[in-house]
């Protein structure tokens, strides 16, 4: 080790997350030893003992690099996002939830009240005649208990704080993380602020191993279980909606390898402002018809377009709530 | 009244908080375990095509996504009124055994072993996986990492995406297994069996061979007299993937045995205003509060409860270990919370043996991967055993298979009341008037919930670490009397 050069200070934190992003960091396997040799992990709730108070006591900009995964769903997520922004030189929105809102972002199709009613009142196994709901502050005989405030909306990280880079994916490919990390460690020239890193610039289709023709083939879009996938032909050309055309490459087409169509976790490519508009044009381009009325009917037949096109990106999309 | 706040509890799959209230004498009066998060999957799955749910609900947990994928896949099959063909069913189960092997190895070595191999009151800097490796040697440490990775490789092979598998499609699976791939899994499975036996040997030498540990397990403040839940096959043997849910009472007598579709007759959930997570209980007994014992409605759903609720293991080597555990611990059922670790290793052996059985099965390389679908029933329940408890997914759809309602009871949720009570009991046994609360005592409070392998800690499976804590003792006015930080 070069004694002269101080080790990089690294933090990893989760907001409204599932743990999958932290697992993707753990999946460096043996490379973990390289990471630990190049960086001191100063905050990582999943694995280390650093506490919120310790972070508060760090001077501003103390942390070189923070990977923030998970969306902002409640007051605790927001508080820690702001704290880490202050303490970090580089703040990366790590993974789909932090980048775009992710799967939990689909909650924005509904209101907080609708979610609470379903979970705490209507749920078929829940018995709650008094309609008790969790309260941010609640007095028990021994004292007052507190839990974070559940917000009405899920927000991606950049709706709450200034973000330096975005590392997409649900979860990001571990190999991409290692590349980005090593670039920072070796002091390589970093891309402009606001860039998407650790991903390709082209659409998924450019890297997809499935066979694609330019034929216009589709008279009707089908659900995945309505076809017998041949394992080699482009899903769209088999009539199954695949988000590949509107999705950034870089994941190693993991779902395609498992014979499932892409659902867009890497988010849109740089030239796309609205994922829905982009995928609609891809869809229109493979429909076997020139009649506007027929094309419209074929498109209208697609089930759950909003939940499919914005599966990972509703909180950062132009559309809001129900279509 | 004094108050001890443990916040943040960071080794959580998500976020959590413990509040311990002491009376004026300094004895523990009450404990609250609060889960401060909710994401609302049960609501936002509404409107989605039902075939998308196995992939969507996997995102409930990035640490045990395979459990949600399987429970959901079964619920979706039921919505279409079909069963997958034998090959598909066995491939799913094969995947699921690998999921258990990976998870149980990780929990035992990264989370549980530091307390036993290194010691419950050892210096905190050593009480982690690196400390374990230090004690057992680098060679064994490397073997732990390797075996876990091999199990993950099987999951990635069968499921595509290495974390969030995309294996299930209504009525079957998307991908078959070649002969060559099968041979590879056979080889890996043989390795898993040897490794599981080795792990049991470590447990025997290090834990059972140490009088102090045996005393902690049997006589420490770590026992709760609870009913036991677990999925069993037609012979009442432990099964992770399929069967009926059986519950035995605190004396081991069968309380109920139900099919997935009947779960609502047997389990109900309670809402408390101070936690976002609900508290399930046995509906026929009813909610009697945070109390244990024969009259309580509280149950647990853990490796130990699965063994308690069954008549044995379906594979020969695991059965021997099952018999041995109950002989040594004085018969069934066992209520020692820390015996969950032992039960977990017996389950690891079963998962490894069954992984081999399935890999050798003639059907496993079959070509029939899907059952044709011809109608939509519109409602379905799927139940599997997650590593951390019985997992129930229940879906309703319209005539087109678009989801109208979702109800989910997650593995760890079953244990919410039990974990709260275990923490309270350990705190009551360890924090008393006149006792200075030390790091070692805090760790022993933690050991009470660590045994459950709650999902809020499972993300830590492969890394060193222990639960960071700030412990603040305040007087009635909130004035700080003592502050202990552990890092």
Interface residues (C-beta under 8 A of the other chain):
Chain A: X14 X16 X17 X18 X19 X20 X21 X22 X23 X24 X26 X27 X29 X30 X32 X45 X46 X47 X48 X49 X50 X51 X52 X53 X54 X73 X74 X76 X102 X103 X104 X106 X107 X109 X110 X114 X115 X118 X119 X120 X122 X123 X124 X125 X126 X127 X128 X132 X133 X134 X135 X138 X140 X141 X142 X143 X145 X147 X148 X150 X170 X171 X223 X224 X225 X228 X229 X254 X255 X256 X257 X258 X259 X260 X263 X303 X304 X307 X308 X311
Chain B: X1 X3 X8 X10 X11 X12 X13 X14 X15 X17 X19 X21 X29 X30 X32 X34 X36 X37 X38 X39 X40 X41 X42 X43 X44 X46 X47 X48 X49 X51 X52 X55 X56 X59 X60 X61 X62 X63 X65 X80 X124 X145 X149 X159 X160 X161 X162 X163 X164 X165 X166 X167 X169 X170 X171 X174 X175 X263 X264 X267 X268 X269 X270 X271 X272 X273 X274 X275 X276 X278 X280 X283 X370 X373 X392 X394 X400 X401 X402 X405 X407 X409 X458 X459 X460 X461 X462 X463 X464 X465 X466 X467 X468 X469 X470 X485 X486 X487
